[in-house]
């Protein structure tokens, strides 16, 4: 532990957001520091690296004004987040300061923002269904409590609009536990920040939410802190207060760009496309804070959102995220150009834990079979579009025309829905049956006969 009262005027180098300090006492990793400038102002920082010769401090407010005459003081503690149930309904900056004109948070506890890994033995399996009100998620790629399910998007696609819709509409069905949303935006423009704030206030969703906003002109290293503040808040609400918490992180690409920027300032050997070699571990330290713990009522479910540069699935950010998370929701530029919202490409999307949260006792007994049949019929209809481009629709058989029409109707009625349209899972399944009834019963080969007789519109009307 360092001596709190001792100041060092041994700044050797300043590079980007980093200050290099020589000849210090032993200093701990992640320890907080303050830098006193010659004009008397003070900036805050955090130890990024520590060795016998040099301590590297990243400055939260940027290094402008800092020179070799500035003094550095190490505070002997790591960064902590003041947490309280009163945080619900608050809008905070990326460093945890109020942006809504309200008072500072009066803490019930102060928690280390780096958290602690959940003991694998203590982890409970995600099982309960979370209804987002969006048919392509609830019906086809179901989100379950304790899961981490990212949204892979692209530049210009409406992922932020979809994130807000999920934040407004998400709920756990048939449960009495309190539900909360922790929403963290990183590297967003001021215009986007105003949009987020107004939407939360307009819809009343702010009452059950804690919002963190890190702006594009904020220091890059603050961007590394924002998701950790959000997840620390979520852990308190979930595991101390027993709430069901949904964490939405947007945009993880901006977070990774900040990692790359700081890695370059430290002159680290870059990995793929210039990103740090430890980016996988760093992302895992965020994603793995989702889950459920045996013996505790609360849970943390994560929806990280990342925009893929150039819509490239092989880009390091979506590639590494795919290894850590349990599936992905993929947004389609083709559907977006066709004017369909939300433009979810169900063919490329996947929820690996879907089967744990659907079926009798969770959603409805026919859910899995209906989802499988919808996937199969839509995939066949999309394949036929390529054939039509070559031979024309007139050359198709009657059966193939039905599947071709099914794909069009599926996109227009299941995928497409209003920005404020909150569909119950029952409504999504009924809509699915309505579309499947356009196919011959003999073609519904993925659905058990007992479900067809119970739910098919032709049989229920008899």
C-alpha positions as CSV (number, residue, x, y, z in Angstrom):
1,X,0.0,0.0,0.0
2,X,1.4,3.4,-0.9
3,X,1.8,6.3,1.5
4,X,-1.3,8.5,0.9
5,X,0.3,11.9,2.0
6,X,3.4,11.6,-0.3
7,X,3.5,13.6,-3.5
8,X,5.8,12.9,-6.4
9,X,7.2,15.5,-8.9
10,X,8.9,12.8,-11.0
11,X,6.7,12.9,-14.1
12,X,9.0,11.6,-16.9
13,X,6.7,11.4,-19.9
14,X,3.2,12.3,-21.1
15,X,1.7,10.3,-23.9
16,X,-2.0,10.7,-24.9
17,X,-4.1,10.2,-21.8
18,X,-1.1,8.6,-19.9
19,X,1.4,10.0,-17.4
20,X,4.6,8.1,-16.6
21,X,5.9,8.6,-13.1
22,X,9.4,7.5,-12.0
23,X,10.9,6.6,-8.6
24,X,7.8,5.9,-6.6
25,X,7.0,3.8,-3.6
26,X,5.3,0.5,-4.4
27,X,2.0,1.3,-6.0
28,X,-0.9,-1.1,-6.7
29,X,-2.6,-1.8,-10.0
30,X,-5.8,0.1,-10.5
31,X,-5.0,2.4,-7.6
32,X,-6.4,5.9,-7.8
33,X,-4.2,8.9,-8.1
34,X,-4.6,12.7,-8.3
35,X,-2.4,15.1,-10.3
36,X,-2.0,18.6,-9.1
37,X,-1.3,21.0,-12.0
38,X,0.9,24.2,-11.6
39,X,-2.2,26.4,-11.7
40,X,-3.6,24.5,-8.6
41,X,-6.3,22.5,-10.4
42,X,-6.5,18.8,-9.8
43,X,-7.1,15.9,-12.2
44,X,-8.0,12.3,-11.3
45,X,-6.3,9.2,-12.6
46,X,-5.9,5.5,-12.2
47,X,-2.8,3.3,-12.2
48,X,-2.7,1.3,-15.4
49,X,0.7,-0.3,-15.0
50,X,3.2,-0.6,-12.2
51,X,6.8,-1.7,-12.1
52,X,9.9,-1.1,-10.0
53,X,11.0,1.8,-12.2
54,X,7.8,3.4,-13.6
55,X,4.1,3.8,-12.8
56,X,1.7,4.5,-15.7
57,X,-1.3,6.6,-14.7
58,X,-4.2,7.1,-17.1
59,X,-5.8,10.5,-16.5
60,X,-9.6,10.6,-16.6
61,X,-10.0,14.3,-17.7
62,X,-7.2,14.2,-20.2
63,X,-3.6,15.3,-19.8
64,X,-3.8,18.9,-21.2
65,X,-2.1,21.3,-18.8
66,X,0.0,18.6,-17.1
67,X,3.8,19.1,-17.3
68,X,6.9,17.9,-15.4
69,X,6.2,20.4,-12.7
70,X,2.9,18.7,-11.8
71,X,2.8,16.6,-8.7
72,X,1.2,13.1,-8.4
73,X,-0.4,11.7,-5.3
74,X,-1.4,8.0,-5.0
75,X,-4.5,7.5,-2.8
76,X,-4.0,3.9,-1.7
77,X,-7.4,2.6,-2.9
78,X,-9.1,1.4,-6.0
79,X,-12.0,3.2,-7.7
80,X,-15.3,2.5,-6.0
81,X,-18.9,3.2,-7.1
82,X,-21.3,4.7,-4.5
83,X,-24.5,2.5,-4.8
84,X,-28.0,2.9,-3.5
85,X,-31.5,1.9,-4.4
86,X,-32.1,5.6,-4.9
87,X,-30.0,5.4,-8.1
88,X,-33.1,4.1,-9.9
89,X,-34.5,7.0,-12.0
90,X,-31.1,8.7,-12.3
91,X,-29.1,9.8,-15.3
92,X,-25.3,9.8,-14.6
93,X,-22.2,10.6,-16.6
94,X,-19.7,8.0,-17.8
95,X,-17.8,8.6,-14.5
96,X,-20.9,8.4,-12.3
97,X,-21.6,12.1,-11.8
98,X,-25.2,13.3,-12.0
99,X,-26.3,14.7,-15.4
100,X,-30.0,15.1,-14.5
101,X,-29.6,18.1,-12.1
102,X,-30.2,15.9,-9.1
103,X,-27.9,15.6,-6.0
104,X,-24.9,13.2,-5.9
105,X,-25.7,9.6,-5.0
106,X,-25.9,9.1,-1.2
107,X,-24.3,5.7,-0.9
108,X,-25.5,2.7,1.1
109,X,-22.3,1.0,0.0
110,X,-19.1,1.7,-2.0
111,X,-18.2,-1.2,-4.3
112,X,-15.0,-1.8,-6.3
113,X,-15.9,-1.2,-9.9
114,X,-13.8,-4.2,-11.1
115,X,-16.1,-6.5,-9.2
116,X,-15.3,-10.1,-8.5
117,X,-15.6,-13.1,-10.7
118,X,-18.7,-15.3,-10.0
119,X,-17.5,-18.7,-8.6
120,X,-18.4,-21.2,-11.4
121,X,-19.6,-23.6,-8.7
122,X,-22.0,-20.9,-7.4
123,X,-23.4,-20.1,-10.9
124,X,-27.0,-21.1,-11.5
125,X,-28.2,-22.0,-15.0
126,X,-30.2,-19.3,-16.8
127,X,-33.7,-20.6,-17.2
128,X,-36.5,-18.0,-17.0
129,X,-37.9,-16.3,-20.1
130,X,-37.5,-12.5,-20.4
131,X,-40.1,-10.9,-22.7
132,X,-38.7,-8.0,-24.7
133,X,-41.9,-7.4,-26.7
134,X,-40.0,-7.9,-30.0
135,X,-41.2,-11.0,-31.9
136,X,-37.9,-11.8,-33.6
137,X,-36.2,-12.1,-30.2
138,X,-39.1,-13.5,-28.0
139,X,-40.3,-16.0,-30.7
140,X,-37.1,-16.9,-32.5
141,X,-34.1,-16.1,-30.4
142,X,-35.4,-16.0,-26.8
143,X,-33.6,-14.1,-24.1
144,X,-33.5,-15.9,-20.7
145,X,-32.6,-14.5,-17.3
146,X,-28.9,-14.5,-16.6
147,X,-27.9,-14.8,-20.3
148,X,-25.5,-12.5,-22.3
149,X,-27.0,-12.0,-25.8
150,X,-25.2,-9.3,-27.9
151,X,-26.7,-7.4,-30.8
152,X,-24.4,-7.3,-33.8
153,X,-25.2,-4.2,-35.8
154,X,-23.6,-2.0,-38.4
155,X,-23.0,1.7,-38.9
156,X,-26.3,3.6,-39.5
157,X,-28.5,0.7,-38.4
158,X,-31.1,1.5,-35.7
159,X,-29.5,-0.5,-32.9
160,X,-29.9,2.4,-30.4
161,X,-33.6,2.7,-31.2
162,X,-33.9,-1.1,-30.7
163,X,-32.0,-0.9,-27.4
164,X,-34.3,1.8,-26.1
165,X,-37.3,-0.3,-27.1
166,X,-35.9,-3.3,-25.2
167,X,-35.2,-1.1,-22.2
168,X,-38.8,0.2,-22.2
169,X,-40.5,-3.2,-22.7
170,X,-38.4,-5.9,-21.1
171,X,-40.1,-7.8,-18.3
172,X,-40.1,-11.1,-16.5
173,X,-43.5,-12.7,-16.8
174,X,-45.4,-14.1,-13.8
175,X,-42.8,-13.0,-11.3
176,X,-43.2,-10.7,-8.3
177,X,-39.5,-9.7,-8.1
178,X,-38.6,-6.1,-9.0
179,X,-37.2,-5.6,-12.5
180,X,-34.6,-2.9,-13.4
181,X,-32.6,-1.8,-16.4
182,X,-29.1,-0.4,-16.3
183,X,-28.3,1.4,-19.5
184,X,-24.7,2.4,-20.4
185,X,-23.9,4.3,-23.6
186,X,-20.2,4.8,-24.5
187,X,-18.8,7.2,-27.0
188,X,-22.2,8.6,-28.1
189,X,-22.8,12.1,-29.6
190,X,-24.5,14.8,-27.6
191,X,-27.5,14.5,-30.0
192,X,-27.7,10.8,-29.2
193,X,-27.4,11.5,-25.4
194,X,-30.3,14.0,-25.6
195,X,-32.3,11.4,-27.6
196,X,-31.7,8.7,-24.9
197,X,-32.6,11.1,-22.0
198,X,-35.8,12.4,-23.6
199,X,-36.9,8.9,-24.6
200,X,-36.4,7.5,-21.1
201,X,-38.3,10.5,-19.6
202,X,-41.1,10.5,-22.2
203,X,-41.9,6.9,-21.8
204,X,-41.6,6.6,-18.0
205,X,-39.0,3.9,-18.4
206,X,-36.5,6.0,-16.3
207,X,-38.4,5.0,-13.1
208,X,-37.0,1.5,-13.2
209,X,-33.6,2.4,-14.9
210,X,-30.2,3.7,-14.1
211,X,-28.6,5.5,-17.1
212,X,-24.9,6.1,-17.7
213,X,-23.9,8.4,-20.6
214,X,-20.3,8.7,-21.8
215,X,-20.1,11.2,-24.7
216,X,-17.8,11.2,-27.7
217,X,-15.9,14.2,-26.5
218,X,-15.3,12.7,-23.0
219,X,-11.8,11.3,-22.4
220,X,-11.3,7.9,-24.0
221,X,-10.2,6.3,-20.7
222,X,-13.5,7.3,-19.1
223,X,-15.1,5.0,-21.7
224,X,-13.2,2.1,-20.1
225,X,-14.8,2.9,-16.7
226,X,-18.4,3.4,-17.8
227,X,-19.4,-0.2,-18.4
228,X,-17.7,-1.2,-15.1
229,X,-19.7,1.4,-13.2
230,X,-22.9,0.1,-14.8
231,X,-22.1,-3.5,-14.0
232,X,-21.2,-2.7,-10.4
233,X,-24.5,-0.9,-10.1
234,X,-26.3,-3.9,-11.6
235,X,-24.5,-6.3,-9.2
236,X,-25.7,-4.3,-6.2
237,X,-29.3,-4.2,-7.5
238,X,-29.3,-7.9,-8.3
239,X,-27.3,-9.6,-5.6
240,X,-27.8,-7.2,-2.7
241,X,-31.4,-6.1,-3.4
242,X,-32.7,-9.2,-5.2
243,X,-33.8,-7.4,-8.4
244,X,-33.9,-8.9,-11.9
245,X,-31.5,-6.6,-13.8
246,X,-31.1,-6.2,-17.6
247,X,-27.9,-4.4,-18.6
248,X,-27.7,-2.8,-22.0
249,X,-24.2,-1.7,-23.1
250,X,-23.9,0.4,-26.3
251,X,-21.6,0.7,-28.2
252,X,-18.9,-1.9,-27.3
253,X,-17.1,-0.9,-30.5
254,X,-16.4,2.5,-29.0
255,X,-15.1,0.8,-25.8
256,X,-12.7,-1.3,-27.8
257,X,-11.5,1.7,-29.8
258,X,-10.6,3.3,-26.4
259,X,-8.7,0.1,-25.5
260,X,-6.8,0.4,-28.8
261,X,-6.0,4.1,-28.2
262,X,-4.6,3.6,-24.8
263,X,-2.7,0.5,-25.9
264,X,-1.0,2.6,-28.6
265,X,-0.2,5.3,-26.0
266,X,1.5,2.6,-23.9
267,X,3.4,1.5,-27.0
268,X,2.1,-2.1,-26.6
269,X,2.7,-4.6,-29.3
270,X,-0.7,-4.6,-31.2
271,X,-2.7,-7.7,-32.0
272,X,-5.3,-8.2,-34.8
273,X,-6.0,-4.9,-36.6
274,X,-4.2,-2.9,-34.0
275,X,-6.3,-4.0,-31.0
276,X,-4.5,-5.1,-27.8
277,X,-3.8,-8.8,-27.6
278,X,-5.6,-8.9,-24.2
279,X,-8.9,-7.6,-25.7
280,X,-10.5,-11.0,-25.4
281,X,-9.7,-11.1,-21.6
282,X,-10.9,-7.6,-21.2
283,X,-14.2,-8.2,-22.9
284,X,-14.7,-11.4,-20.9
285,X,-14.2,-9.4,-17.7
286,X,-17.3,-7.4,-18.7
287,X,-19.5,-10.2,-20.2
288,X,-18.8,-12.7,-17.5
289,X,-20.3,-10.4,-14.9
290,X,-23.8,-11.5,-16.1
291,X,-25.5,-14.5,-14.6
292,X,-27.4,-15.9,-11.6
293,X,-26.0,-17.1,-8.3
294,X,-27.3,-20.0,-6.4
295,X,-29.2,-18.9,-3.2
296,X,-29.7,-15.4,-4.4
297,X,-33.0,-14.1,-5.9
298,X,-31.5,-11.5,-8.3
299,X,-29.9,-12.0,-11.7
300,X,-28.0,-10.0,-14.3
301,X,-28.9,-10.4,-18.0
302,X,-26.7,-8.6,-20.5
303,X,-27.5,-7.2,-24.0
304,X,-24.2,-5.7,-25.3
305,X,-24.5,-3.9,-28.6
306,X,-21.6,-3.6,-31.0
307,X,-21.5,-2.1,-34.5
308,X,-19.3,-4.2,-36.8
309,X,-17.0,-2.0,-38.9
310,X,-17.8,-2.6,-42.5
311,X,-20.5,-5.1,-41.4
312,X,-17.6,-7.6,-41.0
313,X,-18.4,-10.7,-38.9
314,X,-14.7,-11.6,-38.9
315,X,-13.7,-8.2,-37.3
316,X,-12.0,-8.9,-33.9
317,X,-14.8,-7.3,-31.8
318,X,-17.7,-9.4,-33.0
319,X,-15.4,-12.4,-33.4
320,X,-14.2,-12.4,-29.9
321,X,-17.6,-11.5,-28.5
322,X,-19.1,-14.5,-30.2
323,X,-16.7,-16.8,-28.3
324,X,-17.7,-15.4,-24.9
325,X,-21.4,-14.8,-25.2
326,X,-24.4,-17.2,-25.7
327,X,-25.5,-16.3,-29.2
328,X,-26.2,-13.1,-31.1
329,X,-29.0,-11.0,-32.6
330,X,-27.8,-9.8,-36.0
331,X,-29.2,-6.7,-37.7
332,X,-29.6,-6.7,-41.5
333,X,-28.7,-3.8,-43.7
334,X,-30.9,-5.4,-46.5
335,X,-34.0,-5.3,-44.3
336,X,-33.2,-1.8,-43.2
337,X,-33.0,-0.6,-46.8
338,X,-36.4,-2.2,-47.3
339,X,-37.8,0.0,-44.6
340,X,-38.4,-2.9,-42.1
341,X,-37.9,-2.1,-38.4
342,X,-36.4,-3.8,-36.4
343,X,-34.2,-5.2,-39.2
344,X,-33.3,-8.4,-37.4
345,X,-31.8,-11.2,-39.6
346,X,-33.2,-14.2,-37.9
347,X,-31.3,-16.5,-40.2
348,X,-28.0,-15.3,-38.8
349,X,-29.2,-14.8,-35.2
350,X,-29.0,-17.4,-32.5
351,X,-29.8,-17.8,-28.8
352,X,-27.9,-20.8,-27.4
353,X,-29.9,-20.8,-24.2
354,X,-33.3,-20.4,-25.8
355,X,-34.4,-24.0,-25.1
356,X,-33.9,-23.4,-21.3
357,X,-36.4,-20.5,-21.2
358,X,-39.2,-21.7,-23.4
359,X,-41.9,-24.4,-23.4
360,X,-44.5,-25.3,-20.9
361,X,-44.1,-23.4,-17.6
362,X,-42.1,-20.7,-19.3
363,X,-43.8,-19.5,-22.5
364,X,-46.1,-22.1,-24.2
365,X,-45.7,-25.8,-25.0
366,X,-45.6,-25.3,-28.8
367,X,-43.0,-22.5,-28.8
368,X,-40.0,-24.6,-29.8
369,X,-41.8,-26.5,-32.6
370,X,-43.3,-23.3,-34.0
371,X,-39.9,-21.5,-33.9
372,X,-38.2,-24.4,-35.7
373,X,-40.9,-24.5,-38.4
374,X,-40.8,-20.7,-38.9
375,X,-37.0,-20.9,-39.3
376,X,-37.3,-23.7,-41.9
377,X,-40.0,-22.1,-43.9
378,X,-38.3,-18.7,-44.0
379,X,-35.0,-20.2,-45.0
380,X,-36.6,-22.1,-47.8
381,X,-38.5,-19.0,-49.0
382,X,-35.3,-16.9,-49.0
383,X,-33.4,-19.6,-51.0
384,X,-36.2,-19.5,-53.6
385,X,-35.7,-15.7,-54.1
386,X,-32.4,-16.5,-55.7
387,X,-34.0,-19.1,-58.0
388,X,-36.7,-16.6,-59.0
389,X,-34.1,-14.1,-60.0
390,X,-32.9,-16.7,-62.6
391,X,-36.0,-18.5,-63.8
392,X,-38.8,-16.2,-62.8
393,X,-41.7,-16.8,-60.4
394,X,-43.9,-18.4,-63.1
395,X,-41.5,-21.4,-63.3
396,X,-42.0,-22.3,-59.6
397,X,-44.3,-25.0,-58.4
398,X,-47.4,-24.2,-56.3
399,X,-45.6,-25.5,-53.2
400,X,-42.5,-23.3,-53.9
401,X,-44.7,-20.2,-54.5
402,X,-46.2,-20.6,-51.0
403,X,-42.8,-20.7,-49.4
404,X,-41.7,-17.7,-51.4
405,X,-44.8,-15.8,-50.3
406,X,-44.2,-17.0,-46.7
407,X,-40.8,-15.3,-46.6
408,X,-42.3,-12.0,-47.8
409,X,-45.2,-12.1,-45.3
410,X,-42.8,-13.2,-42.5
411,X,-40.7,-10.1,-43.0
412,X,-43.7,-7.8,-43.3
413,X,-45.7,-9.1,-40.3
414,X,-43.3,-10.9,-37.9
415,X,-40.1,-9.0,-38.3
416,X,-41.7,-5.6,-38.9
417,X,-43.3,-4.0,-35.9
418,X,-43.7,-0.5,-34.5
419,X,-41.1,1.2,-32.4
420,X,-43.6,1.4,-29.5
421,X,-45.3,-1.9,-30.3
422,X,-45.0,-4.3,-27.3
423,X,-46.0,-7.8,-28.4
424,X,-46.9,-10.4,-25.7
425,X,-45.3,-13.8,-26.4
426,X,-48.9,-15.2,-26.8
427,X,-49.5,-12.7,-29.6
428,X,-46.2,-13.6,-31.3
429,X,-47.1,-17.3,-31.3
430,X,-50.6,-16.6,-32.5
431,X,-49.2,-14.5,-35.4
432,X,-46.8,-17.3,-36.2
433,X,-49.6,-19.9,-36.4
434,X,-51.6,-17.5,-38.7
435,X,-48.6,-17.4,-41.1
436,X,-48.0,-21.1,-40.9
437,X,-51.6,-21.8,-41.7
438,X,-50.9,-20.5,-45.2
439,X,-48.8,-23.6,-45.8
440,X,-50.2,-27.1,-46.3
441,X,-50.4,-29.1,-43.1
442,X,-48.2,-31.8,-44.7
443,X,-45.4,-29.2,-44.9
444,X,-45.5,-28.5,-41.2
445,X,-43.1,-31.4,-40.6
446,X,-41.4,-29.9,-37.6
447,X,-44.5,-29.5,-35.4
448,X,-46.1,-32.4,-33.5
449,X,-49.5,-33.3,-34.7
450,X,-51.0,-32.6,-31.2
451,X,-49.9,-29.0,-31.5
452,X,-51.4,-28.6,-34.9
453,X,-54.7,-29.9,-33.7
454,X,-54.6,-27.6,-30.7
455,X,-53.3,-24.4,-32.1
456,X,-53.7,-24.4,-35.9
457,X,-56.4,-21.9,-36.9
458,X,-58.2,-24.4,-39.2
459,X,-58.7,-26.8,-36.3
460,X,-59.6,-24.3,-33.6
461,X,-62.4,-22.9,-35.9
462,X,-64.0,-26.3,-36.2
